[in-house]
Amino acid sequence: MPFVAHDTARIWYDDEGDGTPVLLVHGGLFEPMNGECFWETPGIAEDLRTKGYRVLVPDRRFGTGRTTSTFTAHSWDIEAADLVKVITNAGVDKVHLIAGSNGCSAAIRLALNAPQHVRSLGLCWPATPDHQALQSAFEHSAKLIEQHGTVAYLDLLQAQGVPRPESGQAGFPWGFALLHDPMLTQSFRSLSRTVAANIIRKTAEQLLSGTVLRGVDDSDMQVLSNSAIPLAIMPAEPETPAHQHQTVHTLTGFLAKAQVLTGFPESPRPEFANIRSAFSGVLSMFVGDVEALSQ
């Protein structure tokens, strides 16, 4: 499967099937998540291929997929540029862009920065932008690195098993990726404690801004609302603390033309298996309707 280079990263993506291209952007934010877990294992990518679509499934940076990167400040603009690289490397012009959870922030940024590549935009289970736990986790990590240095920080990750913010303990941004990606680990280890801590704080500032979604504010929504891109939004059903119905209501308040799709549980959840076929049918119907209208 192909890799494509973008700045200091090698972005991996799966590319299978024929027909109209669909790009699936997985969720997670510095978590043990990747395209395979979010779209392939639940069967969504295969369902879309069966329905006649060419399906691109990249691994976003700093998860546990096959994308590798050095330790640098991260932003949603970088994520969007990664996705553009995937699209152009695959030799396609426009894609139907389907994103889940925190991947919705990357997809919206792509639609804003490079709308010429987006045929339609589907936002599944948009993540509610509650930043407090993540802000605390980023700052906790920055302070630990300032106190002990990068090598001792890596030892701490090994010893503590990378607790996550929702566990009640301070999490460790980049934690899973630092233990998973040798390229990332090597570059992180070589940095001074001051430089590494500054990278963490700059990344927190860039990723955790936004009032509507992470990295997405009211002005972004106004631009997206005025675009010609067909839009759909899918709530989590039932809602969860991370994927609240209020977030969908906020989005639809800005995006009056967006189609609100039937809600389903998030794909990584065990109960998704029982509704997989119905979910894939709803997605393919949205994409198919967009295609039909363009004829």
Secondary structure, 3 states (H helix, E strand, C coil): CCEEEECCEEEEEEEECCCEEEEEECCCCCCCCCHHHHHHCCCHHHHHHHCCEEEEEECCCCCCCCCEECCCCCCHHHHHHHHHHHHHHCCCCCEEEEEECCHHHHHHHHHHHCHHHEEEEEEECCCCCCCHHHHHHHHHHHHHHHHHCHHHHHHHHHHHCCCCHHHCCCCCCCHHHHCCCHHHHHHHHCCCHHHHHHHHHHHHHHHCCCCCECCECHHHHHHHHCCCCCEEEECECCCECCECHHHHHHHHHHCCCCEECCCECCCCCHHHHHHHHHHHHHHHHHHHHHHHHHC
